Amino acid sequence: MPELPEVEALAQHLRDHAVGRVVARVDVASMSVLKTAAPPHTALHDREVTGAARHGKFLDLDCGGLHLVCHLARAGWMRWSDKLAATPPKPGRGPIALRVHLGGVGFDLTEAGTQKSLAAWIVEDVAEVPGIAKLGPDALEVDAERLAALLDGRTERIKTVLTEQSTIAGIGNAYSDEILHAAKLSPFATAGKLDEAAVARLHGCVQDILRDAVDRSLQQDAARLKAEKRSGMRVHARTGLPCPVCGDTVREVSFADRSMQYCPTCQTGGKQLADRRMSRLLK
């Protein structure tokens, strides 16, 4: 799933390549991708792109006051083309859900796999998008004092709180694994029970991990962002490989639709967390 660093890089790509261009046409290949009916997608036609922004993990293309907002979900992506095909994509065929023509160039919103969660909205005010209206403060804007306040009294696991967009916006499964590894915290630690030193360490790692990932992502072409994200991971998606810090084997806990990775030596005092599918989770 694209998270804060990748979405920020995609927004920057649109600022560099789309701003100043006029929307010639929007093709909708999957009607289920559009979550709004009014204004229609044709209302974007002939509008100049005036900006691009990120709201948490939402990507926002500002077309003269009318916004095309998208959430790429788990398997969605924005694919830019300097020579965009003029022929509309065929509905229901292939990964393309929506295509935006910008005078010969443009981009596709695509989604791999069968689980279709890619979503797009056309709104006059981005706060009309339910997910944006419920976002918590952006992860890059949360200082240590604010983070402590957000965690205070929370009984959930810290992994859960970090990825809850209404609490802190922008962090997903992958970067939460990386942040917790760097902070030497168990993903199952109770958020509200972290001491002052642990919260300070966590805050520093949130900032360091995300800012480093943003810097690396901004240096890449949009087509290489996924590979860049994978290459920078220390524990996420590295099950069975040695931890680059201590050499212990990276372990995994699997859930119904996702998994998380951690290092026992660095994060859990050498304990291996039990997989929920097999037995009760260990704290």
Beta strands, then each sheet from edge to edge (+ up, - down):
strand 1: 25-28
strand 2: 51-55
strand 3: 58-63
strand 4: 66-71
strand 5: 76-81
strand 6: 96-102
strand 7: 105-111
strand 8: 119-123
strand 9: 251-254
strand 10: 259-262
sheet 1: 1+ 6- 7+ 5-
sheet 2: 2+ 3- 4+ 8-
sheet 3: 9+ 10-
end
